[in-house]
Amino acid sequence: MELVFAIVIFAFSATITPGPNNIMMMASGVNFGIRSSLPHYFGICLGFPAMVALVGLGFGFIFEAYPVFHDIIKVVGIVYLIYLSWLIAISSPQALDSA
């Protein structure tokens, strides 16, 4: 029961702090509007609790049993972040609408 309490406290504090999800939602809302940002919002609302639940239910045991999976995920994450940063670096600025 104490683990459930810890997970709830973590999820609550992660929800109210200005982390990357909140910053992404702010930018998406400003750039694309509320209606176009709703899929992003629902993805965050479903994905983050699912991740916390999987880890809380013992998904971390797999990483303890097979440490190579943790290394694979780290490398894939690094490659993905480099790819995203490359896309940002080579993107051209979009015209601003004065209205």
N, C-alpha and C positions, 0 to 999 in steps of 0.2 A: 504493500500500500504506500510505503514511503517513496517508492520509485514513481508511482503514478503522480503523487503530489509534486515531486521534483520536475517531472515532465510538464505538468500543467503550469507550474511557475515559470519554467523556461519558455514554453510556448507563449504565455502571456507577456513576458518581458520582451521577447523577440517581436511580438506583434506591435507593441506600442513604441518601440524605439525606431529612430529613422535609419533603418538599415537599407541594404541595396534594393530590396523589393519595394519599399516605400518610395525610394528615389526613382526607381524605374517607373512606377505607377504615376508619379508626379510628372515625369518627363513625357510619358505616353499620353497622359490626359491633356497636357499643354499642346503637344504636337499633333495629336490625332483626334482629340475630343473624347468625351466620356463614352459614347456608344461604341466607338472603335476600340476602346481600351478594356471593355468588359471581358473579352476572352482572356486577356492577360491577367486581369484581376481574378477571375475564377480559377485560372490555372495556378495562381499563387495560393488562393484560398484552399484549393484541394491538394496541391502538391506539397506544400510545406508541412501541413499536419500529417499527410501520408508518410513523408520522410521521417518525421519525429516518431510516429507510431511504429514504423518498421524498426527503427533503431531501438526504441523502447521495448519492443516485443522480442528483442534478441537477435535482430538481424546482424548486429555487431559481432555475434558469435562466429559468423562465417568468416569475418576478417581475422578473428583470432585463430581460427582453425586453418585458414588458408591465407597467410599474410601476402602472398603474391598478388591476390586480388586487390589489396589496398594499393600496392605499387602500380598495378595496371591502371586503376582509377586515377591515381595521381598523375601518371604520364598522359593519359587521355585528357584529363582536365587541363593540364598545362598546354597541351597541343591545341585544345579547343580555345583557350583564352588567347593564345598567340594568334590563332586564326581570326578570332573576333577583333583583336587589336589591329591586325593587318587590314581587315575590312574597314575599320574606322579610319585608319591612317590614309588609305587610298580613296576614301569616299570624297566626292566633291560636295561643296556646300549647296544647299537647295535655296532657291529664290524665296525671299520672304514676302508674304502677302501684306501689303500696307494696310489693308482693311482690317 
